[in-house]
Amino acid sequence: MVDIGRKEKELLPSAGINANMVVGDVHLLNELARLEKIAKQLEPDQVQRTELNRSVEAYADKFLNALPDMKTYVADEPATVPSPPAISNEPLGLEEALAFLASAVDKTGINPASGGHIGYIPGGGIYAAALGDYLADVFNRYAGVLFAGPGAVRLEKSLLCWMAKLVGFPESAAGDLTSGGSMANLTGIVAGRAAHEIKAVDVPRTVVYLSEQAHHSIEKALRVAGLGECVLRFLELDERFRISPDALTAAIEADQTIGLNPWLVVASAGTTDVGAVDPLDELAEICRQHKLWLHIDAAYGGFFVLCDSVKESLAGMAHADSVVMDPHKGLFLPYGSGAVLVRDQAAMHSAFNYHAHYMQDAVQDVAMMSPADLSPELSRPFRGLRLWLPLMIHGLTPFRAALDEKLLLTKYFHREIQKVPGFEVGPEPQLSVATYRYVPKKGDADQFNKQLIDELQIDGRVFVSSTRINGRFVLRVAILNFRTHRDTVDLTIEILADAAMRLAKT
Ligand SMILES: *Cc1c(COP(=O)(O)O)cnc(C)c1O
């Protein structure tokens, strides 16, 4: 509470004060005027805005101009990096703040903006998305509830409809724009739980079928959703790391015989590890026959459906109950953009709708549900704009070309690295992940490849990562950053060849 009883004589007369007011009122009005003046510092005027914008723009330009020569990986050195400035009553100022970012944030670790990032699953960061975020933040439309932000909700719905169509879902499908694939997987799985009306007591006899290759966010989602005690059946995979449909059928039938409740099949359209696409059509047919919920995690691979050369292998997504795809992977957006699509809107609605008295003015519309009724979130950023604006600015053509290019670059890498003496490769890439390793003439191959990764990290021009396949340490490239082109792949091969030769000599 504000202290309005002090120092009467210091108070200045101000507009709106009249003779009928008691002393306390005068204090109140004066205090409000004082606070208003300070609070208005949060609203820079046009001149100040221009100045702020210029500084931020100059920083961004400097970053983008320097990017081609920046390293992709720089080891962290906490001792040499300044600590974040203390939060205090006085401002630090934008220039100082930007200087801190340059010295402490945009410096070490993996540089995700770099085309040299071909490890894990790279993210994006197209510029047009930043402009969308900027605008969304300036006007701050409320995208959680239709009544509050009808234009924003409809625009997001149009993006979800577009994705549903890409996947082959009916128009009646529902969906949500999430912060990423993990939240999208959680949302899809919770919708599947609602559809099958799984109660807590049922959990220990409820069965989930998945691949060892499934992303860890699936098991995390099950745990978060209170389904951690479900029976997990890890299915046999073929030589390209895809779920064997026969193994699925056999497992479901065996579980039915012993009185368990087969519920969920989690398939992948592009595994994180090797980019494997499960036989979606066949798995969907088995799920249909046995009435199981089919969740397809296409966080990494989903948007490759835009590419003629692989869309056939992804066509089975059309028969899923829920599908996840990450615009911050396959559409090159900055981190913070996932999406989930659910064929049956009622399942999603029954999982997430909630009615609160303070929301009674928010009218419902069945044809146009509010995101809040289809997701765990209420207030949320207007996420759609960072996706919609780039699509409006660029059209789909360059997105599709970039994805086609990544597929070809991966094939190219897979072909070229085999030509370097000592390197062997994994299976022909299904999407844009390729695995390989160096086989030294003497010594332990796992150890050697681990050292090779260390060498590449010290070099830092590109960032590749590793995994374990069938107990072996293998290297991988995942080509998905929109700034990765042929020169990066050639450079990677050159660095790998040099480093392997050097190591082989020691
Ligand atoms: C990246 C990824 C996820 C997790 O998505 P986030 O956006 O990182 O939360 C889930 N599944 C697959 C297959 C992925 O590649």
The ligand as a Tripos MOL2 file, in Angstrom:
@<TRIPOS>MOLECULE
LIG
   15    15     1     0     0
SMALL
NO_CHARGES

@<TRIPOS>ATOM
      1 C1         13.5100  -32.6480  -31.3410 C.3       1 LIG1
      2 C2         12.6240  -33.8030  -31.1960 C.ar      1 LIG1
      3 C3         11.6940  -33.8730  -30.1470 C.ar      1 LIG1
      4 C4         11.6520  -32.8510  -29.0440 C.3       1 LIG1
      5 O1         11.2260  -31.6330  -29.5280 O.3       1 LIG1
      6 P1         11.6220  -30.2700  -28.8040 P.3       1 LIG1
      7 O2         11.0920  -29.2740  -29.7700 O.co2     1 LIG1
      8 O3         13.1020  -30.2620  -28.6790 O.co2     1 LIG1
      9 O4         10.9410  -30.2460  -27.4900 O.co2     1 LIG1
     10 C5         10.8220  -34.9360  -30.1310 C.ar      1 LIG1
     11 N1         10.8820  -35.8930  -31.0620 N.ar      1 LIG1
     12 C6         11.7630  -35.8650  -32.0740 C.ar      1 LIG1
     13 C7         11.7700  -36.9720  -33.0780 C.3       1 LIG1
     14 C8         12.6730  -34.8240  -32.1710 C.ar      1 LIG1
     15 O5         13.5720  -34.8130  -33.1680 O.3       1 LIG1
@<TRIPOS>BOND
     1     1     2 1
     2     2     3 ar
     3     2    14 ar
     4     3     4 1
     5     3    10 ar
     6     4     5 1
     7     5     6 1
     8     6     7 2
     9     6     8 1
    10     6     9 1
    11    10    11 ar
    12    11    12 ar
    13    12    13 1
    14    12    14 ar
    15    14    15 1
@<TRIPOS>SUBSTRUCTURE
     1 LIG1         1 GROUP 0 **** ****
